[in-house]
Amino acid sequence: MMTPMRYVLLVLGIIVGLHYILSFTHDEYGKATSVSRITDFISGSGSPYRETIPDQYYKPADPVYTLDRKANATFVMLVRNSDLSGIMSSMKQLEDRFNRKFNYPYVLLNDEPFTEEFKKYISALTHADVEFGLIPKEHWVQPPWIDEKKASAAREGMVNQNVIYGGSVPYRNMCRFNSGFFYRQELLQKYRYYWRVEPDVKFFCDIDYDPFLVMQDQQKVYGFTISLFEYPETIPTLWQHVRAFIKENPGLIPVDNAMAFLSDDGGESYNRCHFWSNFEIADMDFWRSEGYSKLFDYLDEKGGFYYERWGDAPVHSIGAALFARKEQLHFFDDIGYRHEPFQHCPQGDLHSKSKCWCDPGQNFDYEWYSCLNKYDALFK
């Protein structure tokens, strides 16, 4: 006759046996009940990027000749003819590390016509569709309503302060264009998602899954790899205008947004954190939305792109953090990336799994000038 203790031990043995059987035969069960997952749950480490990318988004290493599910997406490159060498380097890495499998199209934009030589060399790098667009003058140049005397004095002052690009009008044109006009280009109207790529960047790791489908299926609107503080000299009045906009448009701001990434005091001041926009994978319909459209138009009317030196990185970041739910902002922890002088290098198992060639010790994530800890804090 079995004692109660023997019944207990028998039941425990059956449960443990079933656990091990399910762990080996059902991968998702194994992941869900792993020690690391349970430890993360207990410690409250809930940042979304710590969730591994599901297997359904990956392709095997060998080509598979089947019709694939793809997002409505493209790469976007804002370049000039003189950038040919730099953009070829970036594009070749991107093809080798990712797009040779996924075959997403490219849209290249320029404020001057591309040369035939430029188009020939770029098109030869990929089997994907490539389109070349000319930016309308009214989307690029300093608008006529800007007081040039005031703008010129502002540029001179920044030059005297040694502010990077402080004296450059073309740089300001680019920042304004990327903030509010790139997604309005005719060639981009048929697309929803984009991946911004710049000349002379590095992609360190194999990307064997589809980031666009992750964005689409998980309803993300903005993805980044590096975040940092903005130069205060370039945005002295930006936040006061953002606060005025919020006050005038309270109904546009969701309660579960990422304001805490931007401000350490509930929105009274701007802590200058922003996502580094030279890499971004994002939803153009988000930029086309009522909230962001109104914000950009409001800021543009203030003239700060020219009277100061507002960058598209803080403007995009403020828009994303204000109008998106915090869960819709995604850190691509597994995409190794460098834009001088900073880089994100995946750590631990991610480094070996993705065949990364960056030095894990050279990683900007938690350096003193990084804002990733503030992004992490959103989910604690």
C-alpha angles and dihedrals in degrees: 000000000000119000121224090254091056090052090052093050091047092052092046090051091052092049093049091047092051090047093056093045092051092044091058098038100039115047096192091052089051092052093046093052099038119129091243092052092049091046091051090050093052094045094047094239096157105153106142095228090064087070108093117241108260116251092243091077095055130091123208119252093251117070115262114204101213135115106269134206108247136179122241092258147130143184114253122207123181103198145143129226089257089061093066097113094044096047092045089056092050093044094048091053091047091050093048095045100039125345100059084075101037103035100207116174128251131227116194120192130196136171087224129046114276115243120242089242091055092050093047096053095043094048091051092062097068145032089217125098114274125196128186121208136192114219114231111248093237090059094052116032127075105277117249094240092066112105099238093196090057092042092049092051090050091052092049091051092052092049088054088051092050092239111172110256086357093142098040123110094181090056090053090048089054093049092050092046093050091045098053116356114043093081090051093063114120094236091056098050092091093055133075106186128043140184113211115219127184133194120274098015124136130229106199103184143052110257104206097169132063112257091187092060090047089055092046100043095042093043094239118162104187133031129185143170103199132036128182147149122288123233105264092215091065098054110033095146102024097101096046088058091046090052091050090051092051090050091052094044109035093149092065095060117085116219094229096056128125099260088133089067090058102037137034094198106049096275101313091115138012117244089202095240116150141160111254100246099200082089116040135142107194150149114263090199086065091057088045092053124111094252099052093037091056092046094051093047090048093051094042090057090057090063096225094138086069107020088052125006106260111181128215089237096067092037093052091042094050090048093048094045094046102044104030128070110250091246088062092066113085133196110210094215093171098053110091110212141167132192111169123296100009134051142184112218117185114241136221119348092357089066095056096035092057095040091238119186099197122107106256088213090063099068125135097200099107103017115131092260094051125100098200091108089061090052090049090050090061089073101044 
